């Protein structure tokens, strides 16, 4: 049984997000976010659950960092809650909010865990949503002001930044599909939002470069490998459209400074969006990232459709495949294919896997969680990442989603992705078997295939 050994300085990490774990939504001056409003709207979240308490990380961060240290994590990816820093999205900063993140970072550094900090993981201040949210171009300017303050306040502690988490999910799930906050169902709105998110990203990158700080900065995209159901030209064309919609529309602005011509033409003709003003494309083209964060969970298998939908396709559910508790197909080959495509098509970018993991129907039995399915899932995806590295992909780290079971957005607390089980009534932290397995992987910088 061969051992897969990863590069010497490979960062083994885990990831979380502010609204999903922090709780303390009304403490120490934090403002309301769109997810506070959305989750408190009856029927929007399973069982009408909210992130009011979540994992209570705001009060338990020191013991949570101790768990990370025991696990052996080399890196920890977390996000900053914008409304904790600027309760109304702008104006006077909230000192207690920034003090929390200073304390968290100090604890991470004391335990020799390298922080990777995301500026925006979906919790827009509700006060800005009341002014149009991401459909308002000014929100990109408010974001850059927020970013500038955080860079200045935390830049002595943070050397790795990410601007936005998953702009495709922000745009589509929040504004076209409606299952995420703010809950709209307007595809034209979603594409306008995507452009304003790109402007926000570019403005933040520009400010960071001008700050003179010595760290690095990138963005995290949710990407899915898209395969045609057959070799027919029609199915291949459908797969290319879906790839454009889910991947290239977000990759090209960040890595090339342009929008893909085919998708720009499609959106302009069908949706009259986005609205691109003079100077917008020049701004995108003028900003470069240091690395790309990749969130990967599954693939898409598509065939052409003759309907009048935007992308004219049908997604297939392959027979014989295994699925997670989210009903996502388990397809690790898609990760290696994706990483190699990124390497070949975007001039060999530096890459971090900033999220990958799986939800299963975890059960606590005798104070243990036997999650062999999760171990098998993660192991297969680690092996796929290893194959990509062997092919020349500049993959520098892997942040498993997630460190803790948490508030899983519209699914509430019903879907558990964590390496560590959260008993929500008691807030007890219980290591799953996958956490022990991951601890061994980190210790050995690899595993037996």
N, C-alpha and C positions, 0 to 999 in steps of 0.2 A: 504494500500500500504506500504509494509515493507521498512524501510530504510536500505541500505547496508552501514555500517560504517567500514572504513578501519583501519588497525593498527595505533596506536598513532603517530608513527614517519614516516609514509609512505610518500615517496617523490613524490609529484605531480609536473611533469615537462613538458617541451616541448623540441623539438630537431630541430637542423639545421645542415648544413654542409657548409664548407668554400666556395667551388666553387659555390654552389647553391645560396648563399646570399651576399657574400662580395663585388663583383665587384672589382674595382681598380686593375685590373689585370696587369697593366703596371706602377703602382705607387710605389714609395718608395723602389725601388730595387727588387721588386718581379720578380722571373724568370718565364719562360713559363712552363706551365704544359701540360700533355698529353691531358687534356680536353680543354685547349686553342687551341691546334693544331687540335684536333678532331672537335670541334665545328666550327672552321673556315674553315673546309674542306667542300665545297659545297655538299649538299645532305645528310650529316651525321645526322643533327639535324632538326627537324620539323621547317619549315619556315626559315631555316638557322640562327636560333637565337643562341646567345652565352651568356656566363656568364660575359661578359665584364663589365656590369653594375649590372645585376641581381637586388638585392634589395638595392644596394648601402649601405650595412650594414657597410662597412669600414668607411664611413663618418657619419653614422647615428647611431652608436652603442649605444651612450648614450641615445638617445630617444627610441631606441628599448629596452634597459634594463629597462627604465622607464615603457614601456608597460608591460614588464614581471612583474614588481613590482605591477602595478595596477591590473593585472590579478591574482596576488597572488601566482605566481609560487614559489615553494620551491627549484626547481632544474632546471638547464638549461644545456642541452647537446649540445656542439658545437665541431667542429673539427679545427685543426690547418692546415694551408696550408703549406706543406713541402717546396714548392718553394718560399714562402714568407720568410722562415727562411734560407734556403740554396738555392739560385737561380739556382744553377746547381746540386743540390742534395747533395753536399759535399763541403769540403774546408772551406772557411771563412764564418762565419754566417753573416747575414744581420741584423744589430742592429735595424733598423727601423721596420723590420718585427716583431722581438720579442717585441719591445716596444708597438706595436699595441695590442698584446695579453696581455701584462701586464696591459695596460690601460683598456681593456675590463674586465679582471679579477678583477681589482681594483673596477670597477664600479659595477660588480656583487656582490662582497663581501660587498661593501658599502650598497647595497640594500638588503643584507642578502639572496642572492640567491646562492645556492650551485652549483658550476661548476662541470660538468662531462665532461672531455676533451678527445676527440678522436685524436690520433696521425695521423691516416691516413684514410681519407675518399675519396680515389680514385684519388686525384690530384698529381700523380707522376711527379716530375720534368722531363720535356721533354729531358733534357740533359742526364738523366739516361736511358730513353727509347731509346735514340740514341745509347746507349751502350748495348742494349739488354733488358732493362726494367726488369720486374720480372722474365724473363727467364734467366737472368744472376744472378747466385748465389751471386755475390758480392753485389747486390742490398740489400740483407738481412743485410749485414755488414754496408752499407751506412745508412740503416734505423736505425740500432742500434746506430750508431754514432749520427744521428739526434735526436733519442729519448734521448740519454744521455745528449745532450746539452739542450733539452727542459726540461727534468726533473730538471736539475741543475738551469736553468733560471727561471722556473715557479713553482718549487716544493714547495716554501714557500706559494704559493697561491692556489695550486691545491692538493686536497687530494683524488680525485677519477679520475682514468685514465682508458682509453681503448686503446688497441694497434691498432687493425685493425677493420674497419667496413666492414662486409659482404665479407669475402674472397671468398665465393662461387660466388658472383656476379662479383667480380674482375676477378676471374679465367674464369668463363663460359661466362658471357655476354661480357667481354672485349676481350677474346682470343679464344673462341670456337664458339660463336654465332655472334660476331662482331658488335652488336648494341651499345656497349659502347667503349670508348677509351681503348686501342689503335686501336681496330677495326679489330682484326684478327679472322680467322675462322679455327682453328686448335685444335681439341680436345686433342691431345697429348701435345701440347703447354700448353693448359689450365691446365692439370693435373700437368705438371712440375711446372707451376706458382703456383699452390696451395701448393705444397711442399715448395717452396721457401718462400711463405707467412707464412707458419707455422714456418719455421726457423727464419724469421724476428720477428714474434711474440715472439718466445721463447727467442731469443737473447735480445729483449727489456725487457722482464720480468726479465731475469737474471740480466741485468744491473740495473734495478730498485731495485731489492732485494739487490744488492751489494752497492747501493748508500746510504743505511741506512735511507732513507726517511720514514716518519711515515704514509704515505698514503696507498691506496689500488689500485690494478690494475687488469683489466680483459680484455676481448675481446668481441666484438659484432658479433653475427652470424645471418644471415638471415635464418630462419627455417620455414618449412611448414609441417603441419601434412599431412601424406599420407595415404589414405584409399584404400583398394582393392574394385573394382566394384562389386565383388561377393565373396562368400566363397570358390570358387574353389581353389585348390592348385596353379594353374597357375596364377590366378589373385593375390593371396597372395604373390607369389614369385615375380611378377612384382612390386607390391607395395614395397616389401622389397628392390629390386634393386633401385627403385626411391628414397626411403628413404636413402639408402646408398649413392647415388649420390648427393643428395641435403642436407642431414643432417649429417649422421654418418661420412662421409669422413672428415667433418670439426669439428664435435663435439668430436670425439674420440681422435684426437691429442691434442686438447686443454684441455679436461677434464680427459683423461686417459693416454695420452702420447704415444698412439699407433695409427696405422691405422687399420680399420676393415679388417679382413682377406679376406672376400668375395670380397670387392671392390678392394683391393690391387691386388688380383689374377686376377680380371676382367681387370683392367687397364693395368697390366703388359702383359697379354696375348693379348689384343686387341690393345693397344696403345704403348706398350713398355715404359710406363711411370708410376710413376715418376722415376727419377734417384736418388736413395737414397745412399748416401755415408757413409762410416764408421764414426760413431759418431753422425749422424743425429738423429737417434731414441733415443739415450741416451740423447741428448739435449732436445728433446721433453718431454721425461719422467722425466727430472730433474726440470722442471718448472711447478709451480702450480699457478692458478689464484685465486683471492679472491672472484670473482663473475663473473657470466655470463650475458652478455647483449643479449637480445633476440629481434629480429625484426620479427614481425609477421603481415602478411596482408591477407593471404587466405590459403586454403587447396589445395591438389591435389587428384583427384579421378581417379584411373588408372585401366586399364585392360591389360591383357597379349596380346602380338602381336607376330606373327610368322615371322616377317620381320628380317632382318639382322642388325638392328640398335644396337647401343651400349647397350641400356637398354631394348630393345624389349618390348615396352609398348605403349599404347595409353592413352592420357589424355582425360577424358570425361567432357562434359559441362552439369551439372545436369539440368534437366528440372524443371521449377518452382522456381529456385533460383533467387535472386536479385544480381545485379552486380554494381560495382562502375564505374566511368567514365574511369577508366583504364581497364575496362572489367574483373575485378577480382571478383570472387564470394564472396559474403558476408557470412562468415561462422564463427561466434564467438565461436561456440562450439569447433572449431579446436584449439583455443587458450587455453582453459582450458584443453583439451586433451593433447596438446603439453606440457604444463607446468607440468602436472601430470606425463607424460612419462619421462620428464627430471628429475624430482624429484626421480622417482622410479629407473630409469636406470643409473643415474650418481651420486648416493650417496648424494642426498639432497643438491644440490648446492644452494648458494645464487643467486638470479636472480633479474635483473631489466628488465622491458620491455623498451628497448631503442628506439624503434620505433613502432608505430601502429597508423594508421589513414587512411583516404580515400580521393580520389579526386572525386569531383562531378562537374557538370556543373554550377558553381556558377555565378550568375548574380548580378551586382550592380544595385539596384533600390532604388531611393530616398536616396542615401547614406547609404543603408543598404543591407546586404546579408542574405537572409532567407534560411539558409542551414539546414533545419530540417533533411534531409537525413544524414548529417554528425553527428548531435547530436544523432540520432538513432543508427548509426554505432558505435560511440565511447561509448555510454551508454551500448550497448549490449556487447562490448568487455570488458569494465570495470566490468560488471556483471560476465563475464566469468573468469576474473582475480580474482574476489572476491571468486567465487566458488573454484578456485584452492587454494587460501589462506586457505579457510575453510577446505580443504582436507589435509592441512599440507605443502603446497609448501611455500618455504622461499622467497616470492616475496616482495621486499623492496621498489619498486618505479615504476613509469609509466611515460615515456616521450612521449607525443603525437607528432606524426609527422603530421604537422610541425607547428612551431610557425607562420611562414610567408608563404604565397604563394612564390614560388621560381622557379629558373631554374631547371626544372625536367628532367635533362639529355637529352636523345635523343628526348624527347617530347618537349623540349624547355620550353616556358612559357605557353603552352596550357593546362597543367594539374595542377589544384590548390588543394593542400593538406592543405593549411594554416588555422589556426584559425583566422588569420588576413589577410584580403584581401589587395593585393598590386595593386594599380593602377599604372602600370608601366610607362606611360608617365609622370605622376606627382610625382611618388614615394609616394603618400599618403598612409597611413596605416589606414584601416577601419576595425573595429571589426565586425566579423561575429556573428550571433546569437550563434554559437557554442562556441565562446570565452566567451560570457557572461554566457552561461550555465556552461562552465568549471570553470569560476571564482566562481560560486556558489558551484560547487562540492568541490573545494579546500577549500572554507570558511567553509563548513560543514563536510569536510573529508569523504564525501560519498554522496549518492543521494537516492531518492526514486525509487525503482525498478519498 
